[in-house]
Amino acid sequence: MSARAEEQELIAAAKSGDEQAILDLVDRYQGAVYRFSKRMCPGEQDAEDAVQETLLTAVQKLGDFRGDASFTSWLFTIVRSRCSRKHRAAARSPVLEPIEMIDERPRPDELMSQQQLRQGLEAALGTIEPMYREVLLMRDVEGMTAPEVAATLDLSVAAVKSRLHRARGMLRERIEKMFNRPLPKPKLPIPEGRDLGEVLSAYLEGDMTRTQCAELEAHLAQSPDCQGACDLLRRILGECQACKRDKPPEKLQQSIHTAIRSVLA
């Protein structure tokens, strides 16, 4: 049975009132809701509250889900609303602190350990404007397709791609700025005004023509700094994917189950 068919079968059973199916459905998606909430809400407690509120709302309104969009998209529509409410109640002004590095300045992709990269990623995410951050979380952390993200945010696929490339560019730029010494501004064979990170993102996403790819690859082969920036972005995207292993705390999972059983009773 395909994952899609398995999901549909589980949703159908949950809609019929099968308590175990409802709990299984919650367990299947609570990780995605948690990962999004903890990076979009003002604080940890707000994030945990948003997770529980979202999943309870989803269970209570399960009959409203028609399947026009994916279940993931439907859930993210709910959790975005909850996170927005948290922000209206508490202003957030994240500060990006530099990470202590050695005095020599090797390329950033060679210097950062995985732990430093994860710390830098989490810090940098907090400084990115929510409209860009949410696209990156859905696409690069949760692995949603561009059309799924577009449906969730009520945007065109082109707008989603534009925000995605901008978000990736901002991540790369902020993580590089965590170094004690400024990095050079490499010049690429691209239209003036385009950001290096955005161009590299489009390249890695496959959103370039063959000619553009060939020109960029020729340039990267001759520019260690640009190649380093590209390699760093690859590592950042790999670390974003690794974030999908993050799970809600056990205590939160138990609290969610208790709340849902109470509602079903």
Secondary structure, 3 states (H helix, E strand, C coil): CCHHHHHHHHHHHHHCCCHHHHHHHHHHHHHHHHHHHHHHCCCHHHHHHHHHHHHHHHHHCHHHCCCCCCHHHHHHHHHHHHHHHHHHHCCCCCCCCCCCCCCCCCCHHHHCCHHHHHHHHHHHHCCCCHHHHHHHHHHHHCCCCHHHHHHHHCCCHHHHHHHHHHHHHHHHHHHHCCCCCCCCCCCCCCCCCCCHHHHHHHHHHCCCCHHHHHHHHHHHHHCHHHHHHHHHHHHHHHHHHHHHHCCCCHHHHHHHHHHHHHHHC
